């Protein structure tokens, strides 16, 4: 996971400035709207695809406990 994070971060730092420079040459409003639209799409995908699994506490499952309580 750390390797993946490092790779994606490096690509963002290396590719981000040239891409945003070109977008600003094209149109500042267009740059803002395209990034805002992309952010909206990613936000909707996150809300629809990430599901939190609820644990059943009625069956005696106490859930996660601190290490010193065991």
C-alpha positions in Angstrom: 0.0 0.0 0.0 2.8 2.4 0.8 4.4 1.7 -2.6 1.2 2.4 -4.4 0.7 5.7 -2.4 4.2 6.8 -3.2 3.8 6.0 -6.9 0.5 7.9 -7.2 1.9 10.8 -5.2 5.0 11.0 -7.5 2.9 10.9 -10.6 0.7 13.7 -9.3 3.7 15.9 -8.4 5.4 15.2 -11.8 2.3 15.4 -14.1 0.1 17.9 -12.2 1.9 21.2 -13.0 2.1 20.7 -16.8 -1.5 19.6 -17.0 -2.8 22.5 -14.9 -0.5 24.9 -16.8 -2.1 23.8 -20.1 -5.6 24.0 -18.6 -4.9 27.6 -17.4 -3.7 28.6 -20.9 -7.0 27.2 -22.3 -9.4 28.8 -19.8 -9.3 29.5 -16.0 -13.0 29.0 -15.7 -12.8 25.8 -17.9 -10.0 24.5 -15.6 -12.1 25.1 -12.5 -15.2 23.6 -14.0 -13.5 20.5 -15.3 -11.8 19.8 -12.0 -15.0 20.5 -10.1 -16.9 18.1 -12.4 -14.3 15.4 -11.9 -14.4 15.9 -8.2 -18.2 15.5 -8.3 -18.0 12.3 -10.3 -15.5 10.8 -7.9 -17.6 11.9 -4.9 -20.7 10.2 -6.3 -18.7 7.1 -7.0 -17.4 7.0 -3.5 -20.8 7.4 -2.0 -22.3 4.7 -4.1 -19.5 2.1 -4.0 -18.2 2.2 -0.5 -20.4 0.3 2.0 -19.7 0.0 5.7 -20.5 -3.4 7.0 -22.5 -3.2 10.2 -21.7 -5.7 13.0 -24.5 -7.5 14.8 -24.2 -6.6 18.5 -27.2 -8.7 19.6 -25.4 -12.0 19.2 -22.9 -11.2 21.9 -20.2 -9.8 19.6 -18.5 -7.1 21.6 -16.6 -5.7 18.5 -13.1 -4.4 18.7 -11.5 -4.1 22.1 -8.3 -2.4 23.2 -5.3 -4.8 23.5 -5.0 -4.3 27.2 -8.6 -5.3 27.9 -8.1 -8.8 26.5 
